[in-house]
Amino acid sequence: MCRILFLLFVLVTGKTPAVAGQWSLHRTESTANTGYADAVQANDLGGEIKIFRRDDSHAILQFKISPRFSGLSRLSCPTFQIDQTTPPHHFAVGQSCHVESSNATYDLGRIHDDAESPKVVHVLMNGRELVFRYLAQDGMYHEMNFTLSLSKQTLSRALGVETTDTPN
């Protein structure tokens, strides 16, 4: 019965409620050379976020939609918002955002000296909820939520940055 109510909520509102997914660390071929890992979280709908550090010390965020949904429009990069009090983050398709049919990849900026991270990384580490809003290939607007609960320690380990309460 709960599953039916959940699906009705999604169909009627076009929104997915935040789900309390666990953060996990994964070593991959792309992060093996850096000495760091990917911080990954999946939600109940099959969406996934992955945050990692590239060889050139840039923090990268990947947002992947569930294969059950229509693919992403390649005309615009999904926006994301960390908590309701912060303004949404907009990235233009191009150098700082790359969109494929089922995922978007964002360059969040360079990490300097393993201590100074881009402000958006700091907010991800200290936020409560991450909401992506996107246009699908079928022309429909969608929203997908992820929890940032317990993200601070996982992101700190994945990116190799110190945890701080104030942005650098």
mmCIF file of the C-alpha atoms, coordinates in Angstrom:
data_MODEL
# 
_entry.id   MODEL 
# 
loop_
_atom_site.group_PDB 
_atom_site.id 
_atom_site.type_symbol 
_atom_site.label_atom_id 
_atom_site.label_alt_id 
_atom_site.label_comp_id 
_atom_site.label_asym_id 
_atom_site.label_entity_id 
_atom_site.label_seq_id 
_atom_site.pdbx_PDB_ins_code 
_atom_site.Cartn_x 
_atom_site.Cartn_y 
_atom_site.Cartn_z 
_atom_site.occupancy 
_atom_site.B_iso_or_equiv 
_atom_site.pdbx_formal_charge 
_atom_site.auth_seq_id 
_atom_site.auth_comp_id 
_atom_site.auth_asym_id 
_atom_site.auth_atom_id 
_atom_site.pdbx_PDB_model_num 
ATOM 1   C CA . MET A 1 1   ? 0.000  0.000  0.000   1.00 0.00 ? 1   MET A CA 1 
ATOM 2   C CA . CYS A 1 2   ? 2.847  2.412  0.853   1.00 0.00 ? 2   CYS A CA 1 
ATOM 3   C CA . ARG A 1 3   ? 4.479  1.714  -2.511  1.00 0.00 ? 3   ARG A CA 1 
ATOM 4   C CA . ILE A 1 4   ? 1.229  2.608  -4.335  1.00 0.00 ? 4   ILE A CA 1 
ATOM 5   C CA . LEU A 1 5   ? 0.841  5.842  -2.353  1.00 0.00 ? 5   LEU A CA 1 
ATOM 6   C CA . PHE A 1 6   ? 4.471  6.724  -3.090  1.00 0.00 ? 6   PHE A CA 1 
ATOM 7   C CA . LEU A 1 7   ? 3.991  6.153  -6.842  1.00 0.00 ? 7   LEU A CA 1 
ATOM 8   C CA . LEU A 1 8   ? 0.771  8.196  -6.822  1.00 0.00 ? 8   LEU A CA 1 
ATOM 9   C CA . PHE A 1 9   ? 2.615  11.052 -5.087  1.00 0.00 ? 9   PHE A CA 1 
ATOM 10  C CA . VAL A 1 10  ? 5.338  10.984 -7.758  1.00 0.00 ? 10  VAL A CA 1 
ATOM 11  C CA . LEU A 1 11  ? 2.816  10.859 -10.624 1.00 0.00 ? 11  LEU A CA 1 
ATOM 12  C CA . VAL A 1 12  ? 0.613  13.652 -9.247  1.00 0.00 ? 12  VAL A CA 1 
ATOM 13  C CA . THR A 1 13  ? 3.308  16.066 -8.089  1.00 0.00 ? 13  THR A CA 1 
ATOM 14  C CA . GLY A 1 14  ? 6.144  15.212 -10.481 1.00 0.00 ? 14  GLY A CA 1 
ATOM 15  C CA . LYS A 1 15  ? 8.435  15.275 -7.436  1.00 0.00 ? 15  LYS A CA 1 
ATOM 16  C CA . THR A 1 16  ? 10.238 12.562 -5.588  1.00 0.00 ? 16  THR A CA 1 
ATOM 17  C CA . PRO A 1 17  ? 10.543 12.838 -1.817  1.00 0.00 ? 17  PRO A CA 1 
ATOM 18  C CA . ALA A 1 18  ? 13.980 12.884 -0.249  1.00 0.00 ? 18  ALA A CA 1 
ATOM 19  C CA . VAL A 1 19  ? 15.165 9.425  0.604   1.00 0.00 ? 19  VAL A CA 1 
ATOM 20  C CA . ALA A 1 20  ? 17.619 8.540  3.304   1.00 0.00 ? 20  ALA A CA 1 
ATOM 21  C CA . GLY A 1 21  ? 20.230 6.754  1.228   1.00 0.00 ? 21  GLY A CA 1 
ATOM 22  C CA . GLN A 1 22  ? 23.534 5.705  2.677   1.00 0.00 ? 22  GLN A CA 1 
ATOM 23  C CA . TRP A 1 23  ? 26.717 7.351  1.434   1.00 0.00 ? 23  TRP A CA 1 
ATOM 24  C CA . SER A 1 24  ? 29.399 4.907  0.380   1.00 0.00 ? 24  SER A CA 1 
ATOM 25  C CA . LEU A 1 25  ? 32.969 5.119  -0.854  1.00 0.00 ? 25  LEU A CA 1 
ATOM 26  C CA . HIS A 1 26  ? 34.002 3.246  -4.015  1.00 0.00 ? 26  HIS A CA 1 
ATOM 27  C CA . ARG A 1 27  ? 37.449 2.905  -5.524  1.00 0.00 ? 27  ARG A CA 1 
ATOM 28  C CA . THR A 1 28  ? 37.255 2.980  -9.308  1.00 0.00 ? 28  THR A CA 1 
ATOM 29  C CA . GLU A 1 29  ? 39.687 3.004  -12.187 1.00 0.00 ? 29  GLU A CA 1 
ATOM 30  C CA . SER A 1 30  ? 39.154 6.743  -12.586 1.00 0.00 ? 30  SER A CA 1 
ATOM 31  C CA . THR A 1 31  ? 40.021 7.456  -8.939  1.00 0.00 ? 31  THR A CA 1 
ATOM 32  C CA . ALA A 1 32  ? 42.736 4.817  -8.498  1.00 0.00 ? 32  ALA A CA 1 
ATOM 33  C CA . ASN A 1 33  ? 45.420 7.214  -9.764  1.00 0.00 ? 33  ASN A CA 1 
ATOM 34  C CA . THR A 1 34  ? 44.355 10.016 -7.427  1.00 0.00 ? 34  THR A CA 1 
ATOM 35  C CA . GLY A 1 35  ? 44.470 7.999  -4.211  1.00 0.00 ? 35  GLY A CA 1 
ATOM 36  C CA . TYR A 1 36  ? 40.906 9.057  -3.410  1.00 0.00 ? 36  TYR A CA 1 
ATOM 37  C CA . ALA A 1 37  ? 37.523 7.372  -3.888  1.00 0.00 ? 37  ALA A CA 1 
ATOM 38  C CA . ASP A 1 38  ? 34.067 8.154  -5.247  1.00 0.00 ? 38  ASP A CA 1 
ATOM 39  C CA . ALA A 1 39  ? 31.412 9.210  -2.736  1.00 0.00 ? 39  ALA A CA 1 
ATOM 40  C CA . VAL A 1 40  ? 28.192 7.636  -3.992  1.00 0.00 ? 40  VAL A CA 1 
ATOM 41  C CA . GLN A 1 41  ? 24.548 7.723  -2.979  1.00 0.00 ? 41  GLN A CA 1 
ATOM 42  C CA . ALA A 1 42  ? 21.557 6.136  -4.734  1.00 0.00 ? 42  ALA A CA 1 
ATOM 43  C CA . ASN A 1 43  ? 17.908 6.835  -4.051  1.00 0.00 ? 43  ASN A CA 1 
ATOM 44  C CA . ASP A 1 44  ? 14.929 4.471  -4.104  1.00 0.00 ? 44  ASP A CA 1 
ATOM 45  C CA . LEU A 1 45  ? 14.001 5.502  -7.650  1.00 0.00 ? 45  LEU A CA 1 
ATOM 46  C CA . GLY A 1 46  ? 17.356 4.457  -9.102  1.00 0.00 ? 46  GLY A CA 1 
ATOM 47  C CA . GLY A 1 47  ? 18.842 7.955  -9.279  1.00 0.00 ? 47  GLY A CA 1 
ATOM 48  C CA . GLU A 1 48  ? 22.446 8.349  -8.192  1.00 0.00 ? 48  GLU A CA 1 
ATOM 49  C CA . ILE A 1 49  ? 24.906 11.058 -7.285  1.00 0.00 ? 49  ILE A CA 1 
ATOM 50  C CA . LYS A 1 50  ? 28.648 10.580 -7.324  1.00 0.00 ? 50  LYS A CA 1 
ATOM 51  C CA . ILE A 1 51  ? 31.248 13.084 -6.150  1.00 0.00 ? 51  ILE A CA 1 
ATOM 52  C CA . PHE A 1 52  ? 34.943 12.528 -6.764  1.00 0.00 ? 52  PHE A CA 1 
ATOM 53  C CA . ARG A 1 53  ? 38.300 14.214 -7.255  1.00 0.00 ? 53  ARG A CA 1 
ATOM 54  C CA . ARG A 1 54  ? 39.917 14.112 -10.685 1.00 0.00 ? 54  ARG A CA 1 
ATOM 55  C CA . ASP A 1 55  ? 43.668 13.828 -11.328 1.00 0.00 ? 55  ASP A CA 1 
ATOM 56  C CA . ASP A 1 56  ? 43.836 17.615 -11.824 1.00 0.00 ? 56  ASP A CA 1 
ATOM 57  C CA . SER A 1 57  ? 42.314 18.185 -8.315  1.00 0.00 ? 57  SER A CA 1 
ATOM 58  C CA . HIS A 1 58  ? 38.923 19.298 -9.632  1.00 0.00 ? 58  HIS A CA 1 
ATOM 59  C CA . ALA A 1 59  ? 35.861 18.228 -7.634  1.00 0.00 ? 59  ALA A CA 1 
ATOM 60  C CA . ILE A 1 60  ? 33.339 16.539 -9.931  1.00 0.00 ? 60  ILE A CA 1 
ATOM 61  C CA . LEU A 1 61  ? 29.639 15.897 -9.312  1.00 0.00 ? 61  LEU A CA 1 
ATOM 62  C CA . GLN A 1 62  ? 27.756 13.382 -11.449 1.00 0.00 ? 62  GLN A CA 1 
ATOM 63  C CA . PHE A 1 63  ? 23.963 13.160 -11.381 1.00 0.00 ? 63  PHE A CA 1 
ATOM 64  C CA . LYS A 1 64  ? 22.406 10.070 -12.940 1.00 0.00 ? 64  LYS A CA 1 
ATOM 65  C CA . ILE A 1 65  ? 18.700 9.573  -13.480 1.00 0.00 ? 65  ILE A CA 1 
ATOM 66  C CA . SER A 1 66  ? 16.987 6.210  -13.295 1.00 0.00 ? 66  SER A CA 1 
ATOM 67  C CA . PRO A 1 67  ? 16.756 4.278  -16.564 1.00 0.00 ? 67  PRO A CA 1 
ATOM 68  C CA . ARG A 1 68  ? 12.988 4.143  -15.890 1.00 0.00 ? 68  ARG A CA 1 
ATOM 69  C CA . PHE A 1 69  ? 12.668 7.833  -16.729 1.00 0.00 ? 69  PHE A CA 1 
ATOM 70  C CA . SER A 1 70  ? 12.922 9.635  -20.054 1.00 0.00 ? 70  SER A CA 1 
ATOM 71  C CA . GLY A 1 71  ? 16.498 10.792 -20.689 1.00 0.00 ? 71  GLY A CA 1 
ATOM 72  C CA . LEU A 1 72  ? 17.830 14.253 -19.943 1.00 0.00 ? 72  LEU A CA 1 
ATOM 73  C CA . SER A 1 73  ? 17.388 17.048 -22.446 1.00 0.00 ? 73  SER A CA 1 
ATOM 74  C CA . ARG A 1 74  ? 20.807 17.896 -23.853 1.00 0.00 ? 74  ARG A CA 1 
ATOM 75  C CA . LEU A 1 75  ? 19.800 21.539 -24.320 1.00 0.00 ? 75  LEU A CA 1 
ATOM 76  C CA . SER A 1 76  ? 20.217 22.487 -20.671 1.00 0.00 ? 76  SER A CA 1 
ATOM 77  C CA . CYS A 1 77  ? 22.118 21.280 -17.668 1.00 0.00 ? 77  CYS A CA 1 
ATOM 78  C CA . PRO A 1 78  ? 19.976 20.254 -14.680 1.00 0.00 ? 78  PRO A CA 1 
ATOM 79  C CA . THR A 1 79  ? 20.030 22.807 -11.887 1.00 0.00 ? 79  THR A CA 1 
ATOM 80  C CA . PHE A 1 80  ? 20.660 21.723 -8.347  1.00 0.00 ? 80  PHE A CA 1 
ATOM 81  C CA . GLN A 1 81  ? 19.888 23.319 -5.016  1.00 0.00 ? 81  GLN A CA 1 
ATOM 82  C CA . ILE A 1 82  ? 21.388 22.518 -1.630  1.00 0.00 ? 82  ILE A CA 1 
ATOM 83  C CA . ASP A 1 83  ? 18.750 23.123 1.029   1.00 0.00 ? 83  ASP A CA 1 
ATOM 84  C CA . GLN A 1 84  ? 15.914 25.524 0.329   1.00 0.00 ? 84  GLN A CA 1 
ATOM 85  C CA . THR A 1 85  ? 17.710 28.569 1.665   1.00 0.00 ? 85  THR A CA 1 
ATOM 86  C CA . THR A 1 86  ? 20.539 28.582 -0.875  1.00 0.00 ? 86  THR A CA 1 
ATOM 87  C CA . PRO A 1 87  ? 20.020 29.743 -4.460  1.00 0.00 ? 87  PRO A CA 1 
ATOM 88  C CA . PRO A 1 88  ? 19.985 27.052 -7.178  1.00 0.00 ? 88  PRO A CA 1 
ATOM 89  C CA . HIS A 1 89  ? 23.260 26.299 -8.935  1.00 0.00 ? 89  HIS A CA 1 
ATOM 90  C CA . HIS A 1 90  ? 23.083 26.903 -12.694 1.00 0.00 ? 90  HIS A CA 1 
ATOM 91  C CA . PHE A 1 91  ? 25.722 25.550 -15.063 1.00 0.00 ? 91  PHE A CA 1 
ATOM 92  C CA . ALA A 1 92  ? 25.748 26.135 -18.806 1.00 0.00 ? 92  ALA A CA 1 
ATOM 93  C CA . VAL A 1 93  ? 26.205 23.127 -21.052 1.00 0.00 ? 93  VAL A CA 1 
ATOM 94  C CA . GLY A 1 94  ? 29.835 23.218 -22.119 1.00 0.00 ? 94  GLY A CA 1 
ATOM 95  C CA . GLN A 1 95  ? 33.093 23.222 -20.212 1.00 0.00 ? 95  GLN A CA 1 
ATOM 96  C CA . SER A 1 96  ? 31.634 23.149 -16.664 1.00 0.00 ? 96  SER A CA 1 
ATOM 97  C CA . CYS A 1 97  ? 28.675 20.840 -17.403 1.00 0.00 ? 97  CYS A CA 1 
ATOM 98  C CA . HIS A 1 98  ? 28.382 17.918 -19.773 1.00 0.00 ? 98  HIS A CA 1 
ATOM 99  C CA . VAL A 1 99  ? 24.982 16.280 -20.380 1.00 0.00 ? 99  VAL A CA 1 
ATOM 100 C CA . GLU A 1 100 ? 24.401 12.789 -21.758 1.00 0.00 ? 100 GLU A CA 1 
ATOM 101 C CA . SER A 1 101 ? 21.121 10.917 -22.058 1.00 0.00 ? 101 SER A CA 1 
ATOM 102 C CA . SER A 1 102 ? 21.028 9.642  -18.475 1.00 0.00 ? 102 SER A CA 1 
ATOM 103 C CA . ASN A 1 103 ? 23.552 11.772 -16.585 1.00 0.00 ? 103 ASN A CA 1 
ATOM 104 C CA . ALA A 1 104 ? 25.012 15.215 -16.098 1.00 0.00 ? 104 ALA A CA 1 
ATOM 105 C CA . THR A 1 105 ? 28.590 15.883 -14.989 1.00 0.00 ? 105 THR A CA 1 
ATOM 106 C CA . TYR A 1 106 ? 29.541 19.143 -13.243 1.00 0.00 ? 106 TYR A CA 1 
ATOM 107 C CA . ASP A 1 107 ? 33.005 20.578 -12.636 1.00 0.00 ? 107 ASP A CA 1 
ATOM 108 C CA . LEU A 1 108 ? 32.605 22.148 -9.185  1.00 0.00 ? 108 LEU A CA 1 
ATOM 109 C CA . GLY A 1 109 ? 36.051 23.733 -9.149  1.00 0.00 ? 109 GLY A CA 1 
ATOM 110 C CA . ARG A 1 110 ? 39.602 23.043 -8.088  1.00 0.00 ? 110 ARG A CA 1 
ATOM 111 C CA . ILE A 1 111 ? 40.653 21.874 -4.641  1.00 0.00 ? 111 ILE A CA 1 
ATOM 112 C CA . HIS A 1 112 ? 43.783 23.746 -3.535  1.00 0.00 ? 112 HIS A CA 1 
ATOM 113 C CA . ASP A 1 113 ? 46.352 22.253 -1.153  1.00 0.00 ? 113 ASP A CA 1 
ATOM 114 C CA . ASP A 1 114 ? 43.937 19.562 0.090   1.00 0.00 ? 114 ASP A CA 1 
ATOM 115 C CA . ALA A 1 115 ? 42.392 22.084 2.451   1.00 0.00 ? 115 ALA A CA 1 
ATOM 116 C CA . GLU A 1 116 ? 40.758 24.804 0.399   1.00 0.00 ? 116 GLU A CA 1 
ATOM 117 C CA . SER A 1 117 ? 37.712 23.515 -1.459  1.00 0.00 ? 117 SER A CA 1 
ATOM 118 C CA . PRO A 1 118 ? 35.187 25.321 -3.682  1.00 0.00 ? 118 PRO A CA 1 
ATOM 119 C CA . LYS A 1 119 ? 32.284 26.855 -1.740  1.00 0.00 ? 119 LYS A CA 1 
ATOM 120 C CA . VAL A 1 120 ? 29.760 24.487 -3.348  1.00 0.00 ? 120 VAL A CA 1 
ATOM 121 C CA . VAL A 1 121 ? 31.725 21.520 -1.934  1.00 0.00 ? 121 VAL A CA 1 
ATOM 122 C CA . HIS A 1 122 ? 31.585 23.079 1.526   1.00 0.00 ? 122 HIS A CA 1 
ATOM 123 C CA . VAL A 1 123 ? 27.810 23.534 1.219   1.00 0.00 ? 123 VAL A CA 1 
ATOM 124 C CA . LEU A 1 124 ? 27.399 19.913 0.030   1.00 0.00 ? 124 LEU A CA 1 
ATOM 125 C CA . MET A 1 125 ? 29.340 18.760 3.104   1.00 0.00 ? 125 MET A CA 1 
ATOM 126 C CA . ASN A 1 126 ? 27.202 20.813 5.489   1.00 0.00 ? 126 ASN A CA 1 
ATOM 127 C CA . GLY A 1 127 ? 23.778 20.701 3.813   1.00 0.00 ? 127 GLY A CA 1 
ATOM 128 C CA . ARG A 1 128 ? 20.720 18.593 4.520   1.00 0.00 ? 128 ARG A CA 1 
ATOM 129 C CA . GLU A 1 129 ? 19.170 17.989 1.090   1.00 0.00 ? 129 GLU A CA 1 
ATOM 130 C CA . LEU A 1 130 ? 20.233 18.137 -2.559  1.00 0.00 ? 130 LEU A CA 1 
ATOM 131 C CA . VAL A 1 131 ? 17.509 18.678 -5.171  1.00 0.00 ? 131 VAL A CA 1 
ATOM 132 C CA . PHE A 1 132 ? 18.041 18.360 -8.923  1.00 0.00 ? 132 PHE A CA 1 
ATOM 133 C CA . ARG A 1 133 ? 15.551 19.933 -11.337 1.00 0.00 ? 133 ARG A CA 1 
ATOM 134 C CA . TYR A 1 134 ? 15.735 18.970 -14.967 1.00 0.00 ? 134 TYR A CA 1 
ATOM 135 C CA . LEU A 1 135 ? 14.003 18.905 -18.316 1.00 0.00 ? 135 LEU A CA 1 
ATOM 136 C CA . ALA A 1 136 ? 13.632 15.434 -19.814 1.00 0.00 ? 136 ALA A CA 1 
ATOM 137 C CA . GLN A 1 137 ? 13.800 14.501 -23.480 1.00 0.00 ? 137 GLN A CA 1 
ATOM 138 C CA . ASP A 1 138 ? 10.006 14.129 -23.507 1.00 0.00 ? 138 ASP A CA 1 
ATOM 139 C CA . GLY A 1 139 ? 9.656  17.819 -22.542 1.00 0.00 ? 139 GLY A CA 1 
ATOM 140 C CA . MET A 1 140 ? 8.508  17.096 -18.984 1.00 0.00 ? 140 MET A CA 1 
ATOM 141 C CA . TYR A 1 141 ? 10.001 18.870 -15.968 1.00 0.00 ? 141 TYR A CA 1 
ATOM 142 C CA . HIS A 1 142 ? 11.226 16.609 -13.154 1.00 0.00 ? 142 HIS A CA 1 
ATOM 143 C CA . GLU A 1 143 ? 12.766 16.886 -9.719  1.00 0.00 ? 143 GLU A CA 1 
ATOM 144 C CA . MET A 1 144 ? 14.887 14.345 -7.848  1.00 0.00 ? 144 MET A CA 1 
ATOM 145 C CA . ASN A 1 145 ? 16.000 14.600 -4.223  1.00 0.00 ? 145 ASN A CA 1 
ATOM 146 C CA . PHE A 1 146 ? 18.938 13.166 -2.290  1.00 0.00 ? 146 PHE A CA 1 
ATOM 147 C CA . THR A 1 147 ? 19.814 13.440 1.378   1.00 0.00 ? 147 THR A CA 1 
ATOM 148 C CA . LEU A 1 148 ? 23.074 15.061 2.434   1.00 0.00 ? 148 LEU A CA 1 
ATOM 149 C CA . SER A 1 149 ? 22.822 13.572 5.904   1.00 0.00 ? 149 SER A CA 1 
ATOM 150 C CA . LEU A 1 150 ? 26.235 12.199 6.942   1.00 0.00 ? 150 LEU A CA 1 
ATOM 151 C CA . SER A 1 151 ? 27.845 13.565 3.764   1.00 0.00 ? 151 SER A CA 1 
ATOM 152 C CA . LYS A 1 152 ? 30.577 15.539 5.545   1.00 0.00 ? 152 LYS A CA 1 
ATOM 153 C CA . GLN A 1 153 ? 32.817 12.646 6.550   1.00 0.00 ? 153 GLN A CA 1 
ATOM 154 C CA . THR A 1 154 ? 32.293 10.707 3.308   1.00 0.00 ? 154 THR A CA 1 
ATOM 155 C CA . LEU A 1 155 ? 32.986 13.701 1.078   1.00 0.00 ? 155 LEU A CA 1 
ATOM 156 C CA . SER A 1 156 ? 35.977 14.682 3.176   1.00 0.00 ? 156 SER A CA 1 
ATOM 157 C CA . ARG A 1 157 ? 37.498 11.230 2.628   1.00 0.00 ? 157 ARG A CA 1 
ATOM 158 C CA . ALA A 1 158 ? 36.509 11.063 -1.052  1.00 0.00 ? 158 ALA A CA 1 
ATOM 159 C CA . LEU A 1 159 ? 37.907 14.488 -1.929  1.00 0.00 ? 159 LEU A CA 1 
ATOM 160 C CA . GLY A 1 160 ? 40.818 14.602 0.508   1.00 0.00 ? 160 GLY A CA 1 
ATOM 161 C CA . VAL A 1 161 ? 39.707 17.869 2.110   1.00 0.00 ? 161 VAL A CA 1 
ATOM 162 C CA . GLU A 1 162 ? 39.447 18.741 5.754   1.00 0.00 ? 162 GLU A CA 1 
ATOM 163 C CA . THR A 1 163 ? 36.020 19.143 7.263   1.00 0.00 ? 163 THR A CA 1 
ATOM 164 C CA . THR A 1 164 ? 35.307 22.700 8.261   1.00 0.00 ? 164 THR A CA 1 
ATOM 165 C CA . ASP A 1 165 ? 32.220 24.556 9.407   1.00 0.00 ? 165 ASP A CA 1 
ATOM 166 C CA . THR A 1 166 ? 33.069 27.676 7.398   1.00 0.00 ? 166 THR A CA 1 
ATOM 167 C CA . PRO A 1 167 ? 33.651 27.881 3.651   1.00 0.00 ? 167 PRO A CA 1 
ATOM 168 C CA . ASN A 1 168 ? 37.079 28.724 2.259   1.00 0.00 ? 168 ASN A CA 1 
# 
